[in-house]
């Protein structure tokens, strides 16, 4: 049996303290194997000097195999050591366990650009702004539609409508970023080739009053009118009407197709939200909505499908409701409702983060960025002097354009600046590059 002399023990302890300067090691006796320790201290042999019989030799061989089985970690803790009280961590562990935290992005509190937008109609139920996939902003001002090219800041007039059929009540880009649908007061819808500045078609049938909401589902142009009708138009055929949804009792002021193109959400002046299935309109069916959502207490114009979770829809109510509600559209279940304290005019999801942007009316006329799903306010953006009626998102999802009844169009870097655009912004040298005028 091995034994340490008292002097050897004191010397060992002293050298250990001088080298490491750590707290003393207190072994966990419950985690120790004394039989194996005794066996190893004897050099892996059973202490016996007498001549062994063959049976004892076989026994000792078997005993050695048992003790050495799966015994590769001799000087190792069997139980995980407790954390250090003073916060000290082993250097190796700290390096391998370190996880860098994501830095919070900077959100500018003022708009990047301010553009004058005279004669913007002050009507909550219209949709007069859209940003196409070709990076062109379309905005309706009175009887005219103007295009602002975000790449170079240039402005052009697409169309000027005659007084008897104007003003323009809605605009919407097709997915290709080339065709622009223009809704009019006289119930007509014009389709323009923006790149060629050429009118391609006029839809005259279907609606009896103005068309205030539009959206595309590939080649299908869906129109919502003051007559409460929702009509699907296939522009590839001579007689374009291929289906009609009937469910609203008043003006349809919000329309948006889901990313899959299977569900359509509509909001109306009757405080209702309807979820429609794409296959239902093909049968020209009446009153066959998938879900009828009746929780809002004011008109619903703000509708936005979540880009990272299918079948999740956000809707916002006007004055008298002031709530953002979230719906699971495959079941019709309301997931949450948040009172914003003011009229909700528009909603936009961040395509890169779990965030939702809302625009509001009185009394602050602000844009509010929310963290989803906690709905904690991240920031509020001020600048507009009256209610922010319209919002549109850039093709890359980083920049937002907002238009208000104060007749200004503002560009906000709210969802982050793309890396390629950062250098371009730094090289701008024009003294008035942040101000342009639409005429």
C-alpha positions as CSV (number, residue, x, y, z in Angstrom):
1,X,0.0,0.0,0.0
2,X,1.3,3.4,-1.0
3,X,1.7,6.1,1.7
4,X,2.7,9.7,1.6
5,X,4.9,11.1,4.3
6,X,3.6,14.3,6.0
7,X,6.5,16.4,4.7
8,X,5.8,15.2,1.1
9,X,2.2,16.2,1.5
10,X,3.0,19.7,2.8
11,X,5.5,20.3,0.0
12,X,3.1,19.2,-2.7
13,X,0.4,21.5,-1.3
14,X,2.8,24.4,-1.2
15,X,4.0,23.9,-4.8
16,X,0.4,23.6,-6.0
17,X,-0.6,26.9,-4.3
18,X,2.4,28.8,-5.7
19,X,1.9,27.6,-9.3
20,X,-1.8,28.0,-9.7
21,X,-3.1,30.3,-6.9
22,X,-6.5,28.7,-7.2
23,X,-8.9,27.6,-4.5
24,X,-8.1,24.2,-3.1
25,X,-9.5,21.1,-4.8
26,X,-12.2,19.4,-2.8
27,X,-12.8,15.9,-4.2
28,X,-16.3,14.5,-4.7
29,X,-15.9,11.2,-2.8
30,X,-19.3,9.9,-4.0
31,X,-17.9,10.0,-7.6
32,X,-14.7,8.1,-6.8
33,X,-14.0,4.4,-7.4
34,X,-11.8,3.3,-4.6
35,X,-11.5,-0.3,-5.8
36,X,-10.1,0.8,-9.1
37,X,-7.8,3.4,-7.5
38,X,-6.4,0.7,-5.2
39,X,-5.9,-1.6,-8.2
40,X,-4.0,1.1,-10.2
41,X,-1.8,2.1,-7.3
42,X,-0.6,-1.4,-7.2
43,X,0.6,-1.2,-10.8
44,X,-2.4,-3.1,-12.1
45,X,-1.5,-6.2,-10.0
46,X,-3.1,-8.0,-7.1
47,X,-0.7,-7.7,-4.1
48,X,0.3,-11.3,-3.5
49,X,3.8,-12.6,-3.6
50,X,3.0,-16.3,-3.3
51,X,3.0,-18.7,-6.2
52,X,-0.4,-18.5,-7.9
53,X,-2.3,-21.5,-9.2
54,X,-3.6,-21.5,-12.8
55,X,-7.1,-20.8,-11.6
56,X,-5.9,-17.7,-9.6
57,X,-3.9,-16.5,-12.6
58,X,-7.0,-16.8,-14.8
59,X,-9.0,-14.9,-12.1
60,X,-6.5,-12.1,-11.9
61,X,-6.4,-11.8,-15.8
62,X,-10.2,-11.5,-15.8
63,X,-10.1,-9.0,-12.9
64,X,-7.6,-6.8,-14.9
65,X,-9.7,-6.9,-18.0
66,X,-12.8,-5.8,-15.9
67,X,-10.9,-2.9,-14.2
68,X,-9.4,-1.6,-17.5
69,X,-12.7,-1.8,-19.4
70,X,-13.8,1.7,-20.6
71,X,-11.2,3.3,-18.3
72,X,-9.6,5.8,-20.7
73,X,-10.2,9.0,-18.8
74,X,-8.2,8.5,-15.6
75,X,-7.8,12.1,-14.3
76,X,-11.3,13.5,-15.3
77,X,-14.3,14.7,-13.4
78,X,-17.2,12.3,-13.5
79,X,-19.6,15.1,-12.5
80,X,-19.6,18.5,-14.1
81,X,-17.8,21.1,-11.8
82,X,-19.9,23.9,-10.4
83,X,-19.6,27.4,-11.9
84,X,-17.0,29.7,-10.4
85,X,-18.3,32.1,-7.8
86,X,-16.2,35.0,-8.9
87,X,-17.1,34.6,-12.6
88,X,-13.7,33.1,-13.6
89,X,-13.9,30.7,-16.5
90,X,-11.4,28.4,-17.9
91,X,-9.9,30.0,-21.0
92,X,-10.5,26.9,-23.2
93,X,-14.2,26.7,-22.2
94,X,-14.8,30.4,-22.7
95,X,-13.4,30.4,-26.2
96,X,-15.5,27.4,-27.3
97,X,-18.7,28.5,-25.6
98,X,-18.6,32.1,-26.8
99,X,-21.5,33.1,-29.0
100,X,-21.3,36.6,-30.5
101,X,-24.5,38.6,-29.8
102,X,-26.2,40.3,-32.8
103,X,-25.8,44.0,-32.7
104,X,-28.9,46.1,-32.8
105,X,-29.2,47.8,-36.2
106,X,-29.4,51.6,-36.3
107,X,-32.8,52.9,-37.4
108,X,-32.7,56.6,-38.6
109,X,-35.3,58.7,-36.9
110,X,-35.8,61.0,-39.9
111,X,-36.7,60.2,-43.5
112,X,-33.9,59.8,-46.1
113,X,-35.8,61.8,-48.7
114,X,-38.9,64.1,-48.8
115,X,-40.8,64.4,-52.1
116,X,-43.6,66.9,-52.7
117,X,-46.8,65.2,-53.6
118,X,-49.4,67.9,-54.4
119,X,-53.1,67.0,-54.9
120,X,-52.8,63.7,-53.1
121,X,-56.4,62.8,-52.4
122,X,-57.2,62.8,-48.6
123,X,-59.3,59.6,-48.6
124,X,-58.7,56.8,-46.2
125,X,-60.4,54.2,-48.4
126,X,-58.2,54.6,-51.5
127,X,-54.9,53.0,-52.3
128,X,-52.7,55.5,-54.2
129,X,-49.1,54.3,-53.7
130,X,-47.2,51.2,-54.8
131,X,-43.5,50.2,-55.2
132,X,-42.9,47.7,-58.1
133,X,-40.3,45.0,-58.5
134,X,-38.5,47.2,-61.1
135,X,-37.7,49.6,-58.3
136,X,-40.2,52.3,-59.4
137,X,-42.7,54.0,-57.1
138,X,-46.1,54.8,-58.6
139,X,-48.2,57.5,-56.9
140,X,-51.6,58.9,-58.0
141,X,-51.9,62.7,-57.5
142,X,-55.3,64.0,-58.5
143,X,-56.0,62.9,-62.1
144,X,-52.4,61.9,-62.9
145,X,-50.1,59.0,-62.1
146,X,-46.4,59.7,-61.6
147,X,-43.4,57.4,-61.5
148,X,-40.4,58.0,-59.3
149,X,-37.3,55.9,-60.2
150,X,-35.6,55.0,-57.0
151,X,-32.3,54.2,-58.7
152,X,-31.6,57.7,-59.9
153,X,-34.3,59.8,-58.3
154,X,-35.8,60.8,-61.7
155,X,-39.6,61.5,-62.0
156,X,-41.9,61.0,-65.0
157,X,-45.6,61.3,-65.6
158,X,-47.2,58.0,-66.8
159,X,-50.8,59.1,-67.5
160,X,-53.1,62.1,-67.0
161,X,-56.8,61.1,-66.8
162,X,-59.6,63.3,-68.2
163,X,-61.6,65.2,-65.6
164,X,-64.8,63.3,-66.4
165,X,-63.3,59.8,-65.5
166,X,-60.9,60.9,-62.8
167,X,-59.5,61.2,-60.2
168,X,-57.4,58.1,-59.9
169,X,-58.6,55.9,-57.0
170,X,-56.0,53.1,-56.9
171,X,-52.7,51.9,-58.4
172,X,-51.0,48.5,-58.3
173,X,-47.9,47.0,-60.0
174,X,-48.0,43.6,-61.5
175,X,-45.4,41.1,-60.3
176,X,-43.3,41.7,-63.4
177,X,-42.8,45.4,-62.4
178,X,-43.8,46.4,-65.9
179,X,-47.6,46.5,-65.9
180,X,-49.4,49.0,-63.7
181,X,-53.1,48.8,-63.0
182,X,-54.9,52.1,-62.5
183,X,-58.4,52.2,-60.9
184,X,-60.7,55.2,-61.7
185,X,-63.7,57.0,-60.3
186,X,-65.9,55.9,-63.2
187,X,-65.5,52.2,-62.3
188,X,-63.0,51.6,-65.1
189,X,-59.6,50.0,-64.6
190,X,-56.7,50.8,-67.0
191,X,-53.6,48.6,-67.5
192,X,-50.5,50.4,-68.6
193,X,-47.1,49.2,-69.9
194,X,-45.0,51.6,-67.8
195,X,-41.7,51.0,-69.6
196,X,-43.3,51.9,-73.0
197,X,-45.7,54.5,-71.5
198,X,-48.6,52.7,-73.4
199,X,-52.1,51.8,-72.3
200,X,-52.6,48.1,-72.9
201,X,-56.2,47.6,-71.9
202,X,-59.3,49.1,-70.2
203,X,-61.6,47.0,-68.1
204,X,-65.1,48.5,-68.4
205,X,-67.4,45.7,-67.1
206,X,-68.0,44.4,-63.6
207,X,-68.1,47.4,-61.3
208,X,-70.6,50.2,-61.1
209,X,-68.7,52.6,-58.8
210,X,-65.1,53.5,-58.3
211,X,-62.4,50.9,-57.9
212,X,-60.4,51.7,-54.7
213,X,-58.4,48.5,-54.2
214,X,-56.3,46.3,-56.5
215,X,-54.0,43.3,-56.3
216,X,-52.4,40.8,-58.7
217,X,-52.2,37.0,-58.5
218,X,-49.9,36.2,-61.5
219,X,-52.0,37.0,-64.5
220,X,-55.2,37.6,-62.5
221,X,-56.0,41.2,-61.6
222,X,-58.3,41.4,-58.7
223,X,-60.4,44.6,-58.2
224,X,-62.4,45.8,-55.3
225,X,-65.0,48.5,-55.7
226,X,-67.2,50.9,-53.8
227,X,-70.1,48.6,-55.0
228,X,-68.8,46.0,-52.5
229,X,-67.8,43.6,-55.3
230,X,-64.5,41.8,-55.7
231,X,-63.8,40.7,-59.3
232,X,-61.0,38.5,-60.7
233,X,-59.9,39.5,-64.2
234,X,-57.8,37.2,-66.4
235,X,-56.0,39.7,-68.8
236,X,-55.0,36.9,-71.2
237,X,-58.5,36.4,-72.5
238,X,-61.0,38.6,-74.4
239,X,-63.8,38.5,-71.7
240,X,-61.6,38.9,-68.6
241,X,-64.0,38.3,-65.7
242,X,-63.4,34.8,-64.4
243,X,-64.9,35.1,-60.9
244,X,-66.6,37.3,-58.4
245,X,-66.6,37.3,-54.6
246,X,-69.7,38.7,-52.9
247,X,-69.6,39.1,-49.1
248,X,-69.1,42.7,-48.2
249,X,-72.0,45.1,-47.8
250,X,-70.0,48.3,-48.3
251,X,-66.9,49.5,-50.1
252,X,-63.9,47.2,-50.4
253,X,-60.9,49.2,-49.4
254,X,-58.3,46.5,-48.8
255,X,-57.2,43.6,-51.0
256,X,-54.1,41.4,-50.8
257,X,-53.3,37.9,-52.1
258,X,-51.2,35.5,-50.1
259,X,-47.7,34.6,-51.3
260,X,-48.9,31.2,-52.5
261,X,-51.8,32.7,-54.4
262,X,-54.3,30.4,-52.7
263,X,-56.0,32.8,-50.4
264,X,-57.2,36.4,-50.8
265,X,-57.9,38.7,-47.9
266,X,-60.3,41.6,-48.2
267,X,-61.2,44.4,-45.9
268,X,-64.2,46.6,-46.1
269,X,-65.9,49.8,-44.9
270,X,-68.4,47.4,-43.2
271,X,-65.7,46.5,-40.6
272,X,-65.3,43.0,-42.0
273,X,-62.3,40.9,-43.1
274,X,-63.0,38.0,-45.5
275,X,-60.7,35.2,-46.4
276,X,-61.4,33.7,-49.8
277,X,-60.1,30.6,-51.4
278,X,-58.8,30.9,-55.0
279,X,-60.8,28.0,-56.3
280,X,-64.2,29.5,-55.1
281,X,-64.2,32.4,-57.6
282,X,-63.7,30.1,-60.5
283,X,-67.2,28.8,-60.0
284,X,-68.5,32.4,-59.9
285,X,-69.9,31.5,-56.4
286,X,-71.7,34.0,-54.2
287,X,-71.2,34.4,-50.4
288,X,-68.8,31.5,-50.3
289,X,-66.0,33.0,-48.2
290,X,-63.6,30.7,-46.3
291,X,-63.7,32.8,-43.2
292,X,-65.7,35.9,-42.1
293,X,-63.8,37.8,-39.4
294,X,-66.0,40.3,-37.5
295,X,-63.8,41.4,-34.6
296,X,-63.0,44.9,-35.9
297,X,-65.2,47.8,-35.0
298,X,-64.2,50.2,-37.8
299,X,-63.3,50.0,-41.5
300,X,-60.4,47.6,-42.4
301,X,-58.0,48.9,-45.0
302,X,-54.7,47.7,-43.6
303,X,-54.0,44.1,-44.5
304,X,-50.6,42.3,-44.8
305,X,-49.6,38.6,-45.1
306,X,-46.7,37.5,-43.0
307,X,-43.6,36.6,-45.2
308,X,-42.1,34.0,-42.8
309,X,-45.3,32.2,-41.6
310,X,-47.9,31.1,-44.1
311,X,-51.6,31.5,-43.2
312,X,-50.7,34.4,-40.8
313,X,-52.5,37.7,-41.6
314,X,-52.3,41.1,-39.9
315,X,-55.2,43.5,-40.2
316,X,-55.7,47.0,-38.9
317,X,-58.8,48.9,-38.0
318,X,-59.6,52.6,-38.6
319,X,-60.9,55.2,-36.2
320,X,-63.2,53.6,-33.7
321,X,-61.1,50.4,-33.6
322,X,-57.4,51.3,-33.7
323,X,-56.4,47.7,-33.3
324,X,-53.9,45.4,-35.1
325,X,-55.2,41.9,-35.1
326,X,-53.5,38.7,-36.1
327,X,-55.3,35.8,-37.7
328,X,-54.6,32.2,-38.5
329,X,-56.3,32.1,-41.9
330,X,-56.5,28.3,-42.3
331,X,-58.7,28.1,-39.2
332,X,-60.1,31.7,-38.9
333,X,-58.8,31.9,-35.3
334,X,-57.7,35.3,-33.9
335,X,-54.2,35.0,-32.4
336,X,-53.8,38.4,-30.9
337,X,-55.2,42.0,-30.8
338,X,-53.1,45.1,-29.9
339,X,-54.7,48.5,-29.4
340,X,-52.4,51.1,-31.0
341,X,-54.2,54.2,-29.8
342,X,-54.8,55.7,-33.2
343,X,-56.2,54.9,-36.7
344,X,-54.3,52.1,-38.5
345,X,-53.9,53.1,-42.1
346,X,-51.3,50.6,-43.4
347,X,-49.3,47.5,-42.4
348,X,-46.0,46.2,-43.7
349,X,-44.0,43.1,-42.6
350,X,-40.2,43.2,-42.5
351,X,-39.0,40.6,-44.9
352,X,-35.7,40.1,-43.0
353,X,-36.7,40.3,-39.3
354,X,-39.8,39.3,-37.3
355,X,-41.1,42.9,-37.3
356,X,-44.2,44.7,-38.4
357,X,-44.5,48.4,-39.4
358,X,-47.8,50.3,-39.1
359,X,-48.8,53.8,-40.2
360,X,-51.3,55.9,-38.3
361,X,-53.6,58.9,-38.2
362,X,-54.4,61.3,-35.5
363,X,-53.0,62.3,-33.2
364,X,-49.3,61.7,-33.9
365,X,-49.4,60.6,-37.6
366,X,-46.5,58.3,-37.0
367,X,-45.0,55.1,-38.3
368,X,-44.5,52.5,-35.5
369,X,-42.2,49.5,-35.7
370,X,-43.3,46.5,-33.6
371,X,-41.4,43.4,-32.6
372,X,-43.4,40.2,-33.4
373,X,-44.9,38.3,-31.7
374,X,-44.4,40.3,-28.4
375,X,-45.7,43.5,-30.1
376,X,-43.2,45.6,-28.1
377,X,-42.6,48.9,-29.8
378,X,-39.1,49.1,-31.3
379,X,-39.3,52.7,-32.4
380,X,-41.7,55.4,-33.7
381,X,-40.9,57.6,-36.7
382,X,-42.3,61.1,-36.9
383,X,-42.3,63.7,-39.7
384,X,-45.7,63.6,-41.4
385,X,-48.0,66.4,-40.4
386,X,-51.3,64.5,-41.1
387,X,-52.4,60.9,-41.3
388,X,-50.1,58.5,-43.1
389,X,-52.6,57.0,-45.6
390,X,-50.2,54.8,-47.7
391,X,-47.0,52.8,-47.4
392,X,-45.1,50.7,-49.9
393,X,-41.9,48.6,-49.6
394,X,-38.9,48.5,-51.9
395,X,-38.2,45.3,-53.8
396,X,-35.3,44.4,-51.5
397,X,-37.5,44.9,-48.5
398,X,-35.2,47.4,-46.7
399,X,-36.8,50.8,-47.6
400,X,-40.3,52.1,-47.1
401,X,-42.1,54.9,-48.8
402,X,-45.0,56.6,-47.0
403,X,-47.5,59.1,-48.4
404,X,-49.8,61.3,-46.2
405,X,-52.5,63.8,-46.7
406,X,-49.9,66.6,-45.9
407,X,-49.0,66.1,-49.6
408,X,-45.5,64.7,-49.0
409,X,-43.9,61.4,-49.9
410,X,-41.2,60.3,-47.5
411,X,-38.5,57.5,-47.9
412,X,-37.5,55.8,-44.7
413,X,-34.6,53.5,-44.1
414,X,-36.6,51.6,-41.5
415,X,-35.7,47.9,-42.3
416,X,-32.0,48.4,-42.7
417,X,-29.7,49.6,-45.6
418,X,-28.4,47.0,-48.0
419,X,-24.6,46.8,-48.1
420,X,-24.4,47.8,-51.7
421,X,-26.5,50.9,-51.1
422,X,-24.5,52.1,-48.1
423,X,-21.5,53.1,-50.3
424,X,-23.8,54.9,-52.7
425,X,-25.4,57.0,-50.0
426,X,-22.0,58.0,-48.7
427,X,-20.9,59.3,-52.1
428,X,-23.8,61.6,-52.7
429,X,-22.5,65.1,-53.0
430,X,-25.5,67.1,-54.2
431,X,-26.5,69.6,-51.5
432,X,-30.3,69.0,-52.1
433,X,-30.1,65.3,-53.0
434,X,-32.6,64.5,-50.3
435,X,-35.3,66.7,-51.7
436,X,-37.2,66.3,-54.9
437,X,-40.4,67.6,-56.3
438,X,-43.0,65.7,-58.2
439,X,-44.7,67.7,-60.9
